[in-house]
């Protein structure tokens, strides 16, 4: 199986991988045309690879397109599992919409930038002044209810068609964010099977095959906060999980091209 990767870090140790810098895509287009599958393209490359060159890609096109923006991600969740999505408003950044949010959303609430990860671009809004400061930074308003919780959330990592690993991210005392990158601690004890089943079901419905899902437990109910396509491997490494080898085995099971078998020696093939 011939593999082209646009992300060397995420494909370390995989056999038969030819790495190409994303900016050199069209300089090495012949190698791409000969590949059986293309790994980890950047978002801008996906239309040319899938629609122009008809290449199979990993992560899937659904993963890449939905994972690009929290706005598209949330709308997709509304379509398949609205009861497990926090109440969210997605609005143009206009004066009337700003006043609408201030008048209708109880403080505190959560505001996010539509494209960011690792806890960046997520704000706990506790006053009108906080909200106006957020509004100065964004083109679209992404406003979400604040979910009471006990200071932790779940990260559930889907690779291929399985959950490779899951763990709690426990925030520092008094901190709003739980991300490992923001100082949160990792705990792999007592992972609820119900949450794993929920993530697998949603990933299957949406065609997501490489993502770290963030799941909040609030008042006994599971909420999908978001998912990150290029999730950090720090937590999985601590669990002793190899993301690269899991990806490779999944690729073999899904994309290995069929090869014709040789005739049995001594048997004549009649045309």
Secondary structure, DSSP 8 states (H G I E B T S, - for coil): --EEES-SGGGTT-TTEEE--GGGTTTTHHHHHH-SEEES--HHHHHIIIIIS---EES-HHHHHHHT-HHHHHHHHHHHHGGGS--EEEEE--HHHHHHHHHHS-SSEEEE-SS--TTTTEEEE-SHHHHHHHHTT-SEEEEEE----SSEEEEEEEETTEEEEEEEEE--TT-S---GGGT-EEE-SS--HHHHHHHHHHHHHHT--EEEEEEEEETTEEEEEEEETT--SHHHHHTT--HHHHHHHHHHHHH---------TT-----
